[in-house]
Amino acid sequence: MSSTTPSVLPPLRLARNRSGYLLLSLFFATIVLIALVWWPLVEDYVGSWDPRFPWWLQVDWLLLGIFAAMTLLIVIGADLRRDAAIVAVGLMGGLVIESWGTQTGLWTYYTAERPPLWIIPAWPVASLAIDRLARVLEGRLRGIGRVPAILLYGAAFGVFAVLMIPFVWPTRHLSLTITALILCAFLIVTPAHIRATLAIFVAGSALGYFLELWGTTRACWTYYTLETPPPFAVLAHGMAAVAFWRSGLALAALWAAIRSRTRSRLAASQG
């Protein structure tokens, strides 16, 4: 694969625009809405502060760092038309994944909700951040040859498969887990674009590590293995990002086909 191979993902342009400001406003509005609707969660967090200790020792610096990084990423390269599709798929995909995990008992939240609705908006926000990271990573992968790219792809998703099967094995008899296994296998053996898929997987796993580290060490959610975090959960964020991207491609192709057929019928009726 030569360095002149065109990018599948649009290149990331470091420029401020109205779309970025609007996304940022919607991001903060979502946080405020979550805080108002689930106010008891805010009260629990505030109540955990102990005045006997310095405030800087009680600030969740990891959470603030993740928040700052995702805030910066979603503003960079914003495109409302493209990002709206990412948000929509992220919301639906996040709901499906959280339902699978909490309904099967692979992980639980401290609120015991199955799933908690307040966590769902985090998925489209993470999807936007992953999109920005992946667009940078794909550009870095343009210089590698086709064979090395395929080898890297096989290694990355091979490790994911090796970790996934034993992790979900206790729930192998449940329809949700069977569906998840079939979907992951299908996505792995039918890559849309090797380089783009690899970039999205790596970007999702990288962000997923910090999200999982925060959530499991703060006991916001707990996996049945009690790991903080399980390696599979980290790579699962990469697989989820790939699934969301492929879903977006499929929906875009379907919409294009519907529009094309509609236009053909209108042209035929007018002719």
Sequence and secondary structure as in RCSB ss.txt:
>XXXX:A:sequence
MSSTTPSVLPPLRLARNRSGYLLLSLFFATIVLIALVWWPLVEDYVGSWDPRFPWWLQVDWLLLGIFAAMTLLIV
IGADLRRDAAIVAVGLMGGLVIESWGTQTGLWTYYTAERPPLWIIPAWPVASLAIDRLARVLEGRLRGIGRVPAI
LLYGAAFGVFAVLMIPFVWPTRHLSLTITALILCAFLIVTPAHIRATLAIFVAGSALGYFLELWGTTRACWTYYT
LETPPPFAVLAHGMAAVAFWRSGLALAALWAAIRSRTRSRLAASQG
>XXXX:A:secstr
  TTS  SS        HHHHHHHHHHHHHHHHHHHHTHHHHHHHHHT  TTS GGGTS HHHHHHHHHHHHHHH
TT  HHHHHHHHHHHHHHHHHHHHHHHHHTSEEETT  SS GGGTTHHHHHHHHHHHHHHHHHHHHTTS HHHHH
HHHHHHHHHHHHHHHHHHGGGTTSHHHHHHHHHHHHHHHS S HHHHHHHHHHHHHHHHHHHHHHHHTTSEEETT
  SS HHHHHHHHHHHHHHHHHHHHHHHHHHHHHHHHHHHHHHHH 
